[in-house]
Amino acid sequence: MHIDDIVYAPGVARMRVIPYGNEMLDARLLASARMEELVRTARARYSDRFIVLDLPEAPALESVQPLLGWLDGTVLVVPYGSARTRAVRQAVDRIGAERLAGLIMNRVPG
């Protein structure tokens, strides 16, 4: 599959999206050689832009550890009120403080 077949324009200027796909997808596929090539290709093609990957939840981070090394930074999304402090700290440790760009809290009531 070519990158042009999976990159979509969502209607926001200069933004392109590659959907994660199916939540039943084995997260280990994200750490494959083909995924590394996809990230490399996207970085070369869109060198003047940020590339944002929506990854599985923190428990699956262990299986995508190689993928984290190919990225410049990671933003951790934390669900309000349901994330345990220990789980967030473990995710930060897996990502590595040097690659953690920040945290976003979602599902905030209001």
N, CA, C and O atoms as a printed pandas DataFrame, in Angstrom:
     atom_number atom_name residue_name chain_id  residue_number  x_coord  y_coord  z_coord
0              1         N          MET        A               1    0.845   -1.179    0.000
1              2        CA          MET        A               1    0.000    0.000    0.000
2              3         C          MET        A               1    0.887    1.238    0.000
3              4         O          MET        A               1    1.881    1.294    0.724
4              5         N          HIS        A               2    0.535    2.212   -0.797
5              6        CA          HIS        A               2    1.294    3.458   -0.900
6              7         C          HIS        A               2    0.743    4.477    0.095
7              8         O          HIS        A               2   -0.440    4.440    0.433
8              9         N          ILE        A               3    1.587    5.374    0.555
9             10        CA          ILE        A               3    1.177    6.371    1.547
10            11         C          ILE        A               3   -0.010    7.200    1.057
11            12         O          ILE        A               3   -0.855    7.599    1.858
12            13         N          ASP        A               4   -0.081    7.463   -0.256
13            14        CA          ASP        A               4   -1.193    8.246   -0.797
14            15         C          ASP        A               4   -2.536    7.544   -0.612
15            16         O          ASP        A               4   -3.584    8.190   -0.626
16            17         N          ASP        A               5   -2.505    6.237   -0.440
17            18        CA          ASP        A               5   -3.742    5.475   -0.280
18            19         C          ASP        A               5   -4.319    5.559    1.130
19            20         O          ASP        A               5   -5.477    5.201    1.342
20            21         N          ILE        A               6   -3.538    6.020    2.085
21            22        CA          ILE        A               6   -4.020    6.016    3.467
22            23         C          ILE        A               6   -4.006    7.388    4.138
23            24         O          ILE        A               6   -4.468    7.523    5.271
24            25         N          VAL        A               7   -3.483    8.406    3.455
25            26        CA          VAL        A               7   -3.447    9.752    4.001
26            27         C          VAL        A               7   -4.695   10.496    3.544
27            28         O          VAL        A               7   -5.002   10.544    2.353
28            29         N          TYR        A               8   -5.408   11.073    4.504
29            30        CA          TYR        A               8   -6.652   11.774    4.208
30            31         C          TYR        A               8   -6.558   13.240    4.612
31            32         O          TYR        A               8   -5.887   13.584    5.585
32            33         N          ALA        A               9   -7.239   14.103    3.851
33            34        CA          ALA        A               9   -7.341   15.527    4.181
34            35         C          ALA        A               9   -8.666   15.736    4.911
35            36         O          ALA        A               9   -9.727   15.593    4.304
36            37         N          PRO        A              10   -8.624   16.071    6.203
37            38        CA          PRO        A              10   -9.866   16.192    6.976
38            39         C          PRO        A              10  -10.594   17.523    6.791
39            40         O          PRO        A              10  -11.650   17.740    7.385
40            41         N          GLY        A              11  -10.036   18.412    5.971
41            42        CA          GLY        A              11  -10.681   19.704    5.753
42            43         C          GLY        A              11  -10.039   20.848    6.516
43            44         O          GLY        A              11  -10.510   21.983    6.437
44            45         N          VAL        A              12   -8.977   20.573    7.249
45            46        CA          VAL        A              12   -8.224   21.598    7.964
46            47         C          VAL        A              12   -6.967   21.883    7.140
47            48         O          VAL        A              12   -6.241   20.960    6.769
48            49         N          ALA        A              13   -6.717   23.147    6.857
49            50        CA          ALA        A              13   -5.585   23.523    6.015
50            51         C          ALA        A              13   -4.286   22.889    6.503
51            52         O          ALA        A              13   -3.973   22.923    7.693
52            53         N          ARG        A              14   -3.545   22.318    5.578
53            54        CA          ARG        A              14   -2.221   21.728    5.816
54            55         C          ARG        A              14   -2.227   20.567    6.805
55            56         O          ARG        A              14   -1.176   20.199    7.330
56            57         N          MET        A              15   -3.388   19.990    7.063
57            58        CA          MET        A              15   -3.462   18.849    7.971
58            59         C          MET        A              15   -3.788   17.591    7.172
59            60         O          MET        A              15   -4.658   17.599    6.302
60            61         N          ARG        A              16   -3.082   16.525    7.481
61            62        CA          ARG        A              16   -3.345   15.227    6.874
62            63         C          ARG        A              16   -3.431   14.207    7.997
63            64         O          ARG        A              16   -2.780   14.355    9.031
64            65         N          VAL        A              17   -4.228   13.181    7.793
65            66        CA          VAL        A              17   -4.490   12.196    8.825
66            67         C          VAL        A              17   -4.291   10.798    8.272
67            68         O          VAL        A              17   -4.701   10.497    7.151
68            69         N          ILE        A              18   -3.662    9.952    9.060
69            70        CA          ILE        A              18   -3.617    8.515    8.799
70            71         C          ILE        A              18   -4.346    7.874    9.967
71            72         O          ILE        A              18   -3.814    7.818   11.076
72            73         N          PRO        A              19   -5.554    7.390    9.730
73            74        CA          PRO        A              19   -6.323    6.819   10.846
74            75         C          PRO        A              19   -5.672    5.560   11.403
75            76         O          PRO        A              19   -5.041    4.792   10.677
76            77         N          TYR        A              20   -5.839    5.366   12.699
77            78        CA          TYR        A              20   -5.310    4.170   13.361
78            79         C          TYR        A              20   -5.972    2.920   12.812
79            80         O          TYR        A              20   -5.344    1.866   12.708
80            81         N          GLY        A              21   -7.218    3.043   12.469
81            82        CA          GLY        A              21   -7.908    1.893   11.885
82            83         C          GLY        A              21   -8.821    1.235   12.874
83            84         O          GLY        A              21   -9.740    1.862   13.402
84            85         N          ASN        A              22   -8.579   -0.001   13.122
85            86        CA          ASN        A              22   -9.458   -0.831   13.911
86            87         C          ASN        A              22   -8.879   -1.012   15.308
87            88         O          ASN        A              22   -7.712   -1.376   15.449
88            89         N          GLU        A              23   -9.681   -0.761   16.342
89            90        CA          GLU        A              23   -9.155   -0.917   17.705
90            91         C          GLU        A              23   -8.797   -2.365   18.021
91            92         O          GLU        A              23   -8.102   -2.634   19.001
92            93         N          MET        A              24   -9.262   -3.287   17.202
93            94        CA          MET        A              24   -8.920   -4.693   17.389
94            95         C          MET        A              24   -7.559   -5.022   16.762
95            96         O          MET        A              24   -7.035   -6.121   16.942
96            97         N          LEU        A              25   -6.991   -4.055   16.023
97            98        CA          LEU        A              25   -5.689   -4.236   15.391
98            99         C          LEU        A              25   -4.634   -4.520   16.450
99           100         O          LEU        A              25   -4.608   -3.866   17.493
100          101         N          ASP        A              26   -3.788   -5.464   16.195
101          102        CA          ASP        A              26   -2.720   -5.806   17.133
102          103         C          ASP        A              26   -1.730   -4.639   17.197
103          104         O          ASP        A              26   -1.103   -4.295   16.195
104          105         N          ALA        A              27   -1.594   -4.038   18.372
105          106        CA          ALA        A              27   -0.721   -2.875   18.543
106          107         C          ALA        A              27    0.726   -3.183   18.170
107          108         O          ALA        A              27    1.479   -2.272   17.825
108          109         N          ARG        A              28    1.126   -4.453   18.235
109          110        CA          ARG        A              28    2.513   -4.804   17.881
110          111         C          ARG        A              28    2.820   -4.493   16.426
111          112         O          ARG        A              28    3.985   -4.309   16.071
112          113         N          LEU        A              29    1.801   -4.430   15.578
113          114        CA          LEU        A              29    2.027   -4.088   14.169
114          115         C          LEU        A              29    2.576   -2.669   14.026
115          116         O          LEU        A              29    3.251   -2.353   13.046
116          117         N          LEU        A              30    2.281   -1.817   15.012
117          118        CA          LEU        A              30    2.771   -0.447   14.973
118          119         C          LEU        A              30    4.284   -0.378   15.175
119          120         O          LEU        A              30    4.892    0.649   14.874
120          121         N          ALA        A              31    4.893   -1.428   15.670
121          122        CA          ALA        A              31    6.339   -1.461   15.884
122          123         C          ALA        A              31    7.051   -2.245   14.782
123          124         O          ALA        A              31    8.216   -2.614   14.934
124          125         N          SER        A              32    6.361   -2.496   13.687
125          126        CA          SER        A              32    6.919   -3.308   12.608
126          127         C          SER        A              32    7.837   -2.482   11.698
127          128         O          SER        A              32    7.840   -1.252   11.744
128          129         N          ALA        A              33    8.604   -3.181   10.885
129          130        CA          ALA        A              33    9.488   -2.524    9.921
130          131         C          ALA        A              33    8.674   -1.703    8.920
131          132         O          ALA        A              33    9.123   -0.641    8.487
132          133         N          ARG        A              34    7.493   -2.176    8.550
133          134        CA          ARG        A              34    6.646   -1.427    7.612
134          135         C          ARG        A              34    6.174   -0.116    8.228
135          136         O          ARG        A              34    6.068    0.895    7.533
136          137         N          MET        A              35    5.891   -0.128    9.528
137          138        CA          MET        A              35    5.471    1.108   10.190
138          139         C          MET        A              35    6.640    2.078   10.276
139          140         O          MET        A              35    6.468    3.282   10.088
140          141         N          GLU        A              36    7.820    1.558   10.559
141          142        CA          GLU        A              36    9.003    2.418   10.587
142          143         C          GLU        A              36    9.198    3.085    9.228
143          144         O          GLU        A              36    9.502    4.275    9.155
144          145         N          GLU        A              37    9.023    2.323    8.158
145          146        CA          GLU        A              37    9.145    2.870    6.806
146          147         C          GLU        A              37    8.065    3.920    6.542
147          148         O          GLU        A              37    8.338    4.943    5.914
148          149         N          LEU        A              38    6.852    3.676    7.014
149          150        CA          LEU        A              38    5.774    4.649    6.850
150          151         C          LEU        A              38    6.108    5.955    7.554
151          152         O          LEU        A              38    5.910    7.030    6.987
152          153         N          VAL        A              39    6.610    5.879    8.775
153          154        CA          VAL        A              39    6.985    7.085    9.521
154          155         C          VAL        A              39    8.101    7.818    8.786
155          156         O          VAL        A              39    8.053    9.040    8.651
156          157         N          ARG        A              40    9.095    7.090    8.315
157          158        CA          ARG        A              40   10.203    7.707    7.573
158          159         C          ARG        A              40    9.699    8.400    6.306
159          160         O          ARG        A              40   10.093    9.528    6.007
160          161         N          THR        A              41    8.829    7.720    5.571
161          162        CA          THR        A              41    8.274    8.275    4.338
162          163         C          THR        A              41    7.457    9.527    4.621
163          164         O          THR        A              41    7.579   10.525    3.910
164          165         N          ALA        A              42    6.628    9.479    5.651
165          166        CA          ALA        A              42    5.803   10.638    6.003
166          167         C          ALA        A              42    6.676   11.817    6.421
167          168         O          ALA        A              42    6.399   12.958    6.050
168          169         N          ARG        A              43    7.720   11.548    7.186
169          170        CA          ARG        A              43    8.611   12.632    7.630
170          171         C          ARG        A              43    9.323   13.272    6.446
171          172         O          ARG        A              43    9.499   14.490    6.417
172          173         N          ALA        A              44    9.732   12.473    5.476
173          174        CA          ALA        A              44   10.408   13.011    4.303
174          175         C          ALA        A              44    9.430   13.808    3.433
175          176         O          ALA        A              44    9.764   14.884    2.938
176          177         N          ARG        A              45    8.243   13.278    3.256
177          178        CA          ARG        A              45    7.254   13.917    2.388
178          179         C          ARG        A              45    6.681   15.194    3.004
179          180         O          ARG        A              45    6.423   16.164    2.291
180          181         N          TYR        A              46    6.481   15.197    4.314
181          182        CA          TYR        A              46    5.878   16.326    5.011
182          183         C          TYR        A              46    6.880   16.958    5.966
183          184         O          TYR        A              46    6.564   17.188    7.133
184          185         N          SER        A              47    8.061   17.236    5.492
185          186        CA          SER        A              47    9.137   17.709    6.362
186          187         C          SER        A              47    8.860   19.079    6.975
187          188         O          SER        A              47    9.499   19.454    7.959
188          189         N          ASP        A              48    7.926   19.823    6.412
189          190        CA          ASP        A              48    7.607   21.150    6.939
190          191         C          ASP        A              48    6.398   21.128    7.877
191          192         O          ASP        A              48    5.845   22.178    8.201
192          193         N          ARG        A              49    5.988   19.930    8.315
193          194        CA          ARG        A              49    4.789   19.806    9.137
194          195         C          ARG        A              49    5.047   18.898   10.330
195          196         O          ARG        A              49    6.033   18.163   10.386
196          197         N          PHE        A              50    4.130   18.976   11.271
197          198        CA          PHE        A              50    4.146   18.025   12.377
198          199         C          PHE        A              50    3.386   16.782   11.940
199          200         O          PHE        A              50    2.368   16.882   11.256
200          201         N          ILE        A              51    3.866   15.638   12.324
201          202        CA          ILE        A              51    3.178   14.382   12.050
202          203         C          ILE        A              51    2.665   13.870   13.379
203          204         O          ILE        A              51    3.431   13.654   14.317
204          205         N          VAL        A              52    1.370   13.680   13.446
205          206        CA          VAL        A              52    0.731   13.250   14.685
206          207         C          VAL        A              52    0.190   11.846   14.488
207          208         O          VAL        A              52   -0.582   11.597   13.562
208          209         N          LEU        A              53    0.588   10.940   15.348
209          210        CA          LEU        A              53    0.089    9.571   15.310
210          211         C          LEU        A              53   -0.805    9.347   16.519
211          212         O          LEU        A              53   -0.413    9.628   17.651
212          213         N          ASP        A              54   -1.986    8.848   16.279
213          214        CA          ASP        A              54   -2.889    8.493   17.365
214          215         C          ASP        A              54   -2.617    7.033   17.686
215          216         O          ASP        A              54   -2.887    6.150   16.871
216          217         N          LEU        A              55   -2.086    6.782   18.866
217          218        CA          LEU        A              55   -1.661    5.436   19.236
218          219         C          LEU        A              55   -2.618    4.821   20.243
219          220         O          LEU        A              55   -3.450    5.522   20.820
220          221         N          PRO        A              56   -2.508    3.531   20.457
221          222        CA          PRO        A              56   -3.390    2.869   21.422
222          223         C          PRO        A              56   -3.153    3.359   22.849
223          224         O          PRO        A              56   -2.209    4.098   23.128
224          225         N          GLU        A              57   -4.023    2.931   23.724
225          226        CA          GLU        A              57   -3.939    3.345   25.126
226          227         C          GLU        A              57   -2.654    2.864   25.785
227          228         O          GLU        A              57   -1.980    1.960   25.292
228          229         N          ALA        A              58   -2.336    3.490   26.905
229          230        CA          ALA        A              58   -1.083    3.258   27.617
230          231         C          ALA        A              58   -0.735    1.789   27.853
231          232         O          ALA        A              58    0.435    1.435   27.702
232          233         N          PRO        A              59   -1.679    0.909   28.214
233          234        CA          PRO        A              59   -1.275   -0.479   28.433
234          235         C          PRO        A              59   -0.611   -1.124   27.213
235          236         O          PRO        A              59    0.161   -2.072   27.358
236          237         N          ALA        A              60   -0.904   -0.621   26.023
237          238        CA          ALA        A              60   -0.306   -1.188   24.813
238          239         C          ALA        A              60    1.031   -0.549   24.465
239          240         O          ALA        A              60    1.678   -0.968   23.505
240          241         N          LEU        A              61    1.463    0.464   25.229
241          242        CA          LEU        A              61    2.709    1.156   24.902
242          243         C          LEU        A              61    3.916    0.225   24.895
243          244         O          LEU        A              61    4.849    0.425   24.117
244          245         N          GLU        A              62    3.906   -0.767   25.735
245          246        CA          GLU        A              62    5.043   -1.689   25.773
246          247         C          GLU        A              62    5.259   -2.338   24.412
247          248         O          GLU        A              62    6.396   -2.508   23.973
248          249         N          SER        A              63    4.172   -2.699   23.748
249          250        CA          SER        A              63    4.303   -3.375   22.463
250          251         C          SER        A              63    4.681   -2.425   21.328
251          252         O          SER        A              63    5.091   -2.882   20.261
252          253         N          VAL        A              64    4.553   -1.116   21.534
253          254        CA          VAL        A              64    4.938   -0.162   20.489
254          255         C          VAL        A              64    6.199    0.624   20.867
255          256         O          VAL        A              64    6.483    1.664   20.274
256          257         N          GLN        A              65    6.943    0.133   21.842
257          258        CA          GLN        A              65    8.147    0.821   22.311
258          259         C          GLN        A              65    9.091    1.209   21.164
259          260         O          GLN        A              65    9.583    2.337   21.165
260          261         N          PRO        A              66    9.368    0.337   20.189
261          262        CA          PRO        A              66   10.252    0.761   19.095
262          263         C          PRO        A              66    9.701    1.976   18.337
263          264         O          PRO        A              66   10.466    2.853   17.937
264          265         N          LEU        A              67    8.399    2.031   18.143
265          266        CA          LEU        A              67    7.778    3.158   17.444
266          267         C          LEU        A              67    8.053    4.464   18.173
267          268         O          LEU        A              67    8.302    5.482   17.528
268          269         N          LEU        A              68    8.016    4.460   19.490
269          270        CA          LEU        A              68    8.256    5.675   20.259
270          271         C          LEU        A              68    9.638    6.243   19.983
271          272         O          LEU        A              68    9.829    7.458   20.029
272          273         N          GLY        A              69   10.593    5.388   19.702
273          274        CA          GLY        A              69   11.945    5.835   19.391
274          275         C          GLY        A              69   12.076    6.523   18.043
275          276         O          GLY        A              69   13.057    7.227   17.806
276          277         N          TRP        A              70   11.112    6.334   17.161
277          278        CA          TRP        A              70   11.150    6.961   15.832
278          279         C          TRP        A              70   10.515    8.340   15.844
279          280         O          TRP        A              70   10.584    9.063   14.850
280          281         N          LEU        A              71    9.895    8.714   16.960
281          282        CA          LEU        A              71    9.154    9.962   17.040
282          283         C          LEU        A              71    9.967   11.033   17.753
283          284         O          LEU        A              71   10.801   10.731   18.607
284          285         N          ASP        A              72    9.715   12.282   17.396
285          286        CA          ASP        A              72   10.412   13.394   18.047
286          287         C          ASP        A              72    9.825   13.699   19.421
287          288         O          ASP        A              72   10.537   14.143   20.322
288          289         N          GLY        A              73    8.543   13.461   19.573
289          290        CA          GLY        A              73    7.892   13.754   20.834
290          291         C          GLY        A              73    6.570   13.024   20.932
291          292         O          GLY        A              73    6.026   12.547   19.936
292          293         N          THR        A              74    6.069   12.947   22.143
293          294        CA          THR        A              74    4.816   12.253   22.404
294          295         C          THR        A              74    3.977   13.092   23.346
295          296         O          THR        A              74    4.480   13.653   24.319
296          297         N          VAL        A              75    2.693   13.168   23.045
297          298        CA          VAL        A              75    1.728   13.809   23.933
298          299         C          VAL        A              75    0.858   12.693   24.477
299          300         O          VAL        A              75    0.262   11.928   23.719
300          301         N          LEU        A              76    0.791   12.607   25.780
301          302        CA          LEU        A              76    0.015   11.563   26.442
302          303         C          LEU        A              76   -1.378   12.097   26.751
303          304         O          LEU        A              76   -1.518   13.128   27.409
304          305         N          VAL        A              77   -2.402   11.403   26.281
305          306        CA          VAL        A              77   -3.782   11.783   26.560
306          307         C          VAL        A              77   -4.262   10.963   27.751
307          308         O          VAL        A              77   -4.196    9.734   27.748
308          309         N          VAL        A              78   -4.742   11.667   28.763
309          310        CA          VAL        A              78   -5.145   11.034   30.022
310          311         C          VAL        A              78   -6.636   11.279   30.246
311          312         O          VAL        A              78   -7.068   12.431   30.279
312          313         N          PRO        A              79   -7.428   10.222   30.399
313          314        CA          PRO        A              79   -8.855   10.418   30.643
314          315         C          PRO        A              79   -9.118   10.935   32.054
315          316         O          PRO        A              79   -8.679   10.341   33.038
316          317         N          TYR        A              80   -9.830   12.031   32.135
317          318        CA          TYR        A              80  -10.153   12.676   33.417
318          319         C          TYR        A              80  -10.936   11.725   34.316
319          320         O          TYR        A              80  -11.917   11.112   33.895
320          321         N          GLY        A              81  -10.489   11.619   35.545
321          322        CA          GLY        A              81  -11.237   10.892   36.552
322          323         C          GLY        A              81  -11.114    9.385   36.525
323          324         O          GLY        A              81  -11.537    8.721   37.471
324          325         N          SER        A              82  -10.547    8.824   35.472
325          326        CA          SER        A              82  -10.459    7.362   35.431
326          327         C          SER        A              82   -9.024    6.848   35.328
327          328         O          SER        A              82   -8.781    5.648   35.462
328          329         N          ALA        A              83   -8.092    7.736   35.096
329          330        CA          ALA        A              83   -6.691    7.315   34.999
330          331         C          ALA        A              83   -6.073    7.288   36.390
331          332         O          ALA        A              83   -6.200    8.242   37.156
332          333         N          ARG        A              84   -5.423    6.216   36.698
333          334        CA          ARG        A              84   -4.718    6.082   37.977
334          335         C          ARG        A              84   -3.344    6.745   37.848
335          336         O          ARG        A              84   -2.684    6.646   36.813
336          337         N          THR        A              85   -2.938    7.411   38.906
337          338        CA          THR        A              85   -1.645    8.094   38.917
338          339         C          THR        A              85   -0.524    7.127   38.555
339          340         O          THR        A              85    0.374    7.472   37.787
340          341         N          ARG        A              86   -0.576    5.929   39.102
341          342        CA          ARG        A              86    0.469    4.938   38.832
342          343         C          ARG        A              86    0.532    4.598   37.347
343          344         O          ARG        A              86    1.622    4.480   36.787
344          345         N          ALA        A              87   -0.624    4.438   36.701
345          346        CA          ALA        A              87   -0.657    4.104   35.270
346          347         C          ALA        A              87   -0.084    5.246   34.427
347          348         O          ALA        A              87    0.621    5.005   33.447
348          349         N          VAL        A              88   -0.387    6.478   34.810
349          350        CA          VAL        A              88    0.146    7.634   34.084
350          351         C          VAL        A              88    1.660    7.689   34.248
351          352         O          VAL        A              88    2.382    7.935   33.281
352          353         N          ARG        A              89    2.142    7.463   35.459
353          354        CA          ARG        A              89    3.596    7.474   35.689
354          355         C          ARG        A              89    4.291    6.367   34.902
355          356         O          ARG        A              89    5.379    6.574   34.365
356          357         N          GLN        A              90    3.668    5.193   34.834
357          358        CA          GLN        A              90    4.250    4.096   34.056
358          359         C          GLN        A              90    4.302    4.453   32.573
359          360         O          GLN        A              90    5.285    4.153   31.896
360          361         N          ALA        A              91    3.252    5.089   32.068
361          362        CA          ALA        A              91    3.240    5.510   30.664
362          363         C          ALA        A              91    4.331    6.543   30.405
363          364         O          ALA        A              91    5.022    6.476   29.388
364          365         N          VAL        A              92    4.488    7.494   31.317
365          366        CA          VAL        A              92    5.547    8.508   31.174
366          367         C          VAL        A              92    6.915    7.835   31.190
367          368         O          VAL        A              92    7.793    8.201   30.409
368          369         N          ASP        A              93    7.105    6.855   32.071
369          370        CA          ASP        A              93    8.375    6.134   32.118
370          371         C          ASP        A              93    8.638    5.388   30.807
371          372         O          ASP        A              93    9.768    5.375   30.318
372          373         N          ARG        A              94    7.611    4.774   30.243
373          374        CA          ARG        A              94    7.774    4.050   28.972
374          375         C          ARG        A              94    8.110    5.003   27.837
375          376         O          ARG        A              94    8.967    4.707   27.005
376          377         N          ILE        A              95    7.435    6.145   27.803
377          378        CA          ILE        A              95    7.676    7.135   26.748
378          379         C          ILE        A              95    9.069    7.726   26.916
379          380         O          ILE        A              95    9.797    7.898   25.938
380          381         N          GLY        A              96    9.438    8.034   28.146
381          382        CA          GLY        A              96   10.714    8.686   28.429
382          383         C          GLY        A              96   10.501   10.181   28.569
383          384         O          GLY        A              96    9.918   10.815   27.690
384          385         N          ALA        A              97   10.965   10.736   29.654
385          386        CA          ALA        A              97   10.757   12.161   29.933
386          387         C          ALA        A              97   11.291   13.044   28.812
387          388         O          ALA        A              97   10.727   14.103   28.536
388          389         N          GLU        A              98   12.374   12.618   28.161
389          390        CA          GLU        A              98   12.971   13.431   27.094
390          391         C          GLU        A              98   12.095   13.485   25.846
391          392         O          GLU        A              98   12.240   14.399   25.034
392          393         N          ARG        A              99   11.190   12.523   25.680
393          394        CA          ARG        A              99   10.303   12.504   24.509
394          395         C          ARG        A              99    8.880   12.969   24.836
395          396         O          ARG        A              99    8.052   13.110   23.936
396          397         N          LEU        A             100    8.598   13.205   26.106
397          398        CA          LEU        A             100    7.251   13.607   26.497
398          399         C          LEU        A             100    7.076   15.107   26.271
399          400         O          LEU        A             100    7.698   15.924   26.951
400          401         N          ALA        A             101    6.229   15.456   25.314
401          402        CA          ALA        A             101    5.986   16.868   24.991
402          403         C          ALA        A             101    4.911   17.466   25.894
403          404         O          ALA        A             101    4.844   18.684   26.061
404          405         N          GLY        A             102    4.075   16.615   26.472
405          406        CA          GLY        A             102    3.050   17.131   27.366
406          407         C          GLY        A             102    1.939   16.136   27.606
407          408         O          GLY        A             102    1.953   15.016   27.095
408          409         N          LEU        A             103    0.977   16.572   28.396
409          410        CA          LEU        A             103   -0.193   15.764   28.726
410          411         C          LEU        A             103   -1.448   16.516   28.316
411          412         O          LEU        A             103   -1.512   17.740   28.438
412          413         N          ILE        A             104   -2.439   15.792   27.833
413          414        CA          ILE        A             104   -3.748   16.354   27.540
414          415         C          ILE        A             104   -4.744   15.561   28.353
415          416         O          ILE        A             104   -4.736   14.331   28.325
416          417         N          MET        A             105   -5.594   16.252   29.072
417          418        CA          MET        A             105   -6.633   15.577   29.826
418          419         C          MET        A             105   -7.923   15.681   29.018
419          420         O          MET        A             105   -8.367   16.783   28.693
420          421         N          ASN        A             106   -8.527   14.537   28.692
421          422        CA          ASN        A             106   -9.775   14.569   27.938
422          423         C          ASN        A             106  -10.923   14.053   28.799
423          424         O          ASN        A             106  -10.726   13.594   29.924
424          425         N          ARG        A             107  -12.109   14.140   28.246
425          426        CA          ARG        A             107  -13.341   13.741   28.924
426          427         C          ARG        A             107  -13.558   14.526   30.214
427          428         O          ARG        A             107  -14.125   14.004   31.174
428          429         N          VAL        A             108  -13.108   15.776   30.237
429          430        CA          VAL        A             108  -13.284   16.625   31.408
430          431         C          VAL        A             108  -14.740   17.093   31.439
431          432         O          VAL        A             108  -15.224   17.648   30.453
432          433         N          PRO        A             109  -15.441   16.881   32.544
433          434        CA          PRO        A             109  -16.837   17.325   32.601
434          435         C          PRO        A             109  -16.923   18.845   32.535
435          436         O          PRO        A             109  -16.051   19.566   33.020
436          437         N          GLY        A             110  -17.983   19.289   31.929
437          438        CA          GLY        A             110  -18.082   20.723   31.957
438          439         C          GLY        A             110  -18.934   21.297   30.963
439          440         O          GLY        A             110  -19.083   22.518   30.908
